Amino acid sequence: MAKLKVTQIKSLIGRKKNHRLSVKGLGLKKIGDSKVLEDTPSVRGMVNQVDYLLNVEEVK
């Protein structure tokens, strides 16, 4: 299965609560944090919701 490298590039200050919770659910805590996650529908949904806060790369 494909993997995604997700990096937070913007602050969560002043963002909607559900957007903050989605970023937390991805395992990110502060600007510059990165995680490699499985490309599942649930992860993809969270990434799509907060894509303006993240950089997403496909990792093989």
C-alpha positions in Angstrom: 0.0 0.0 0.0 1.2 3.5 -0.7 2.4 5.8 2.0 2.1 9.6 2.4 4.6 11.9 4.1 2.6 14.7 5.7 4.3 17.8 6.9 2.6 20.7 8.8 3.6 24.0 7.3 1.2 26.5 8.9 0.0 27.3 12.4 -3.2 26.0 14.0 -3.9 29.3 15.8 -7.3 30.6 14.8 -8.3 27.5 12.9 -11.6 25.7 13.2 -11.8 23.1 16.0 -12.4 20.2 13.7 -9.4 21.2 11.5 -7.2 21.3 14.6 -8.4 17.9 15.6 -7.8 16.5 12.1 -4.1 17.7 12.3 -3.8 16.2 15.8 -5.3 12.9 14.5 -2.6 12.8 11.8 0.0 12.9 14.6 1.3 16.4 14.0 2.0 18.8 16.9 3.8 21.8 15.5 5.1 23.5 12.4 7.7 21.4 10.7 6.5 18.0 12.1 6.4 15.2 9.6 4.8 11.8 9.7 4.7 8.9 7.2 1.2 7.4 7.1 -0.6 4.7 5.2 -2.8 6.0 2.4 -6.2 4.9 3.7 -9.5 6.6 3.0 -9.7 8.0 6.6 -6.2 9.5 6.4 -6.9 10.9 2.9 -10.1 12.5 4.2 -8.3 14.3 7.0 -5.5 15.4 4.7 -8.1 16.8 2.2 -9.9 18.7 4.9 -6.7 20.5 6.1 -4.6 20.5 2.9 -4.0 24.3 3.2 -2.0 23.6 6.4 0.1 20.7 5.0 2.6 19.5 2.5 1.8 16.0 1.2 4.3 13.8 -0.6 3.8 10.2 -1.8 6.5 7.9 -0.5 7.3 4.5 -1.9 
